[in-house]
Amino acid sequence: MTSPLDLADLDFQPAELRAMGDAVLERVVAHLASLAEQPSCGDLDAEQLCRSLREPAPEAGSPLEPLLDALFDDYIPRSFTTPGPGYLAYIPGGGVFPAALADLISNTTNRFTGIWQSAPVLLQLEANALDWLREWMGLPSTTRGLFTTGGSMATFNAVACARERLLGAELRPGTVYVSSQAHHSVTKAARLAGIAADRVRTLPVDAAYRLRVDALASAVAADRAAGLRPFLVVSSAGTTNTGAVDPLDEIADYAAREGLWHHVDGAYGAFFQLVPELHATLSGLSRADSLTLDPHKGMFLPYGTGALLVRDGAALRALHSASAGYLPELQEQFYDPSQYGPDLSRDAPGLRVWLTLKLYGTARYRAALSEKHALAVWAAEQLAGVPGVVLDAPPALSLFAFHLEGPGLESLEQQNLATRRLMERVTARGAVMVSGAQVGERYLGRVCVLSFRTRRARLELGLQHLREECARLLAEAAPTGARHA
Ligand SMILES: Cc1ncc(COP(=O)(O)O)c(C=O)c1O
């Protein structure tokens, strides 16, 4: 900058904009190009750094380059490498590049997308994107939806919608049913929506970690007998712990018979509905009263992109509709996000989904998701053949769970410890990051194939590391005699 600084002028000249944009793009491209070499679990030894970074708001600004240096060289690497090919832990997020372009466009053009009148065409694109998701999921045209920051917020809105529709003002008698494997965001959503923890029933699962409908029926009957008002059952189209898909059709039948709202948490798994060979697994998904989606998982978008679809769109509108004297009159012809969700001012999540989907097309999503499923099936088969590995949950979609046992690992406690060590040691090698989950008494190792950058070669390397670390752990655990035999 050559001109003397006018402190009140926050804008930049076109040449400055370009230079700053180029500087960022250069870093981003280099970062993405090196993802495959970065350790999958990142370098999390950052306590000192975190403490040293605490500082008051700067009075004067700094140049961009040193800030980018710090971010890309020091700060960003000290996190899980979630967009990398080796990220098989938790439920991987995405970060496809077109979404970043959409964000740059929406953040710089910065149009107000809270009400239809202020950006009608941009909101039509958002409505289209929501409608595309609706069609993929097989929901009817009465459906309306909402882009949210994630699955948790989608579920929160769904619970509030069901509560409003079925309980009205009488919240206290209302009861909600989830399985022991439901994501913890569901109970949290219930609490936020005014349904206290003592009104949420946690149901047992079957041997495949799926919600037991007989247990649901018993719990509902007991609550009715006690004068309570069962109103909502939440099932999972892919649990976080083991990837289990609840019996969605059976639950839909039961919910319809009993007048319950059936919300399906498809944050992890719903986008696998795009894959024809998984239709049977997800059968019943399209019968949901409401459905949580996480485009930042199954559509590989950057974090901050969730979605909710509600079959009875009028119910979602009834929950959120609001007007103000200073705003234009409400209208019903076009999609108006503030009438379907809690936000007024917000960013443009629809543009992110719209541009990405326009650029890729559905076929590429279908191919990518189909590949992730096939890779998980293949990897689970390979791992099941490794001495000591017991496959507890084969992949229904793209996630499987297992534990380690063998001579010297007879007790549950020993097996849990060994399985935990296995996850830690494989992750420490850097090529892949894997995580486990405590499921009841057992600690399970998990592999979730959902990073769009995970391809066969990286999974082979991950399997090699799993195989080698299993062998090491079994050798360490074996009774001394056996070890020397
Ligand atoms: C099955 C399931 N539901 C809900 C969530 C919460 O979604 P979000 O993290 O987008 O809020 C997750 C997150 O991993 C999940 O796996």
The ligand as an SDF file (V2000), in Angstrom:
LIG
                    3D

 16 16  0  0  0  0  0  0  0  0999 V2000
  -25.0630  -39.8410   13.1340 C   0  0  0  0  0  0  0  0  0  0  0  0
  -24.7350  -38.4080   13.4490 C   0  0  0  0  0  0  0  0  0  0  0  0
  -25.7140  -37.5700   13.7830 N   0  0  0  0  0  0  0  0  0  0  0  0
  -25.4780  -36.2780   14.0770 C   0  0  0  0  0  0  0  0  0  0  0  0
  -24.2060  -35.7750   14.0580 C   0  0  0  0  0  0  0  0  0  0  0  0
  -23.9830  -34.3380   14.4070 C   0  0  0  0  0  0  0  0  0  0  0  0
  -23.7500  -33.6340   13.2500 O   0  0  0  0  0  0  0  0  0  0  0  0
  -22.9170  -32.2490   13.2450 P   0  0  0  0  0  0  0  0  0  0  0  0
  -21.5790  -32.5920   13.7840 O   0  0  0  0  0  0  0  0  0  0  0  0
  -22.9250  -31.8610   11.8140 O   0  0  0  0  0  0  0  0  0  0  0  0
  -23.6570  -31.3010   14.1110 O   0  0  0  0  0  0  0  0  0  0  0  0
  -23.1470  -36.6070   13.7180 C   0  0  0  0  0  0  0  0  0  0  0  0
  -21.7630  -36.0770   13.7080 C   0  0  0  0  0  0  0  0  0  0  0  0
  -20.8020  -36.7580   13.4680 O   0  0  0  0  0  0  0  0  0  0  0  0
  -23.4150  -37.9610   13.3960 C   0  0  0  0  0  0  0  0  0  0  0  0
  -22.4240  -38.8030   13.0850 O   0  0  0  0  0  0  0  0  0  0  0  0
  1  2  1  0
  2  3  1  0
  2 15  2  0
  3  4  2  0
  4  5  1  0
  5  6  1  0
  5 12  2  0
  6  7  1  0
  7  8  1  0
  8  9  2  0
  8 10  1  0
  8 11  1  0
 12 13  1  0
 12 15  1  0
 13 14  2  0
 15 16  1  0
M  END
$$$$
